[in-house]
């Protein structure tokens, strides 16, 4: 694992040639280690070779002798389907991956599937009422008090409630967490998640600069960043500055996100936000009169979502219309 983390660190530092060399050394030194197979798709993805990453993941899913690798590859293929706006295909693959995890004795955390499905309804499909209904039903079936303290997803569920426009229910969950979680070490460990949930609540309540403070707090521990997800914070700050009508700051954060190399663990993050960031950057650059950059980001959005599900195609059509307008202006 030390060798693998070295490769991922080099990718994060945009040292792709060195990452290739380190990956080759790891394969030579540990040819039978199961997780070595995960390095190739990570390197393809970091270089922007998504089709090559997909082919390698399909191969792992079909042929790898390690059941954990096959499940891992299925999760990543689900992420890549989401990246291209194919939500139905992504959901099918994710269900298959979770079934593989259950079969190998590594089931997903309780309520994670319901929370994620509710998030998709709000984030991609703009169906907040359906999102709230799903969360309500899931929490009624599996009350948080019925789970071990460590398994209770108070903050993730609160984030989705806030995203769906119900900050009141989000606050109620955070209050429930404060009252019910007694383990002080666990509370400290979950503090970043609580700040991120408070950031989503602030956005839902139209307090974007408060959200900036909370998202920054959600990215910090006393000894440094929360985890290795370097682009997570700029993605959130971009949303907050955008809502605060601070386009220059929003653009800076979104561009920082795009400039951060895509390490393996960011498959899902890119799947969730990359297309939307390109679309929003196109809109903001167009508003500033920067047609060249607007066109560039619009083109990248359309390339990602050209085969998206029918529910998402109206956004693709809208962006294609903007592209046609901008190109027509350039020709005049």
Order of alpha helices (4+ residues) and beta strands (2+ residues): alpha-alpha-alpha-alpha-alpha-alpha-alpha-alpha-alpha-alpha-alpha-alpha-alpha-beta-beta-alpha-alpha-alpha-alpha-alpha
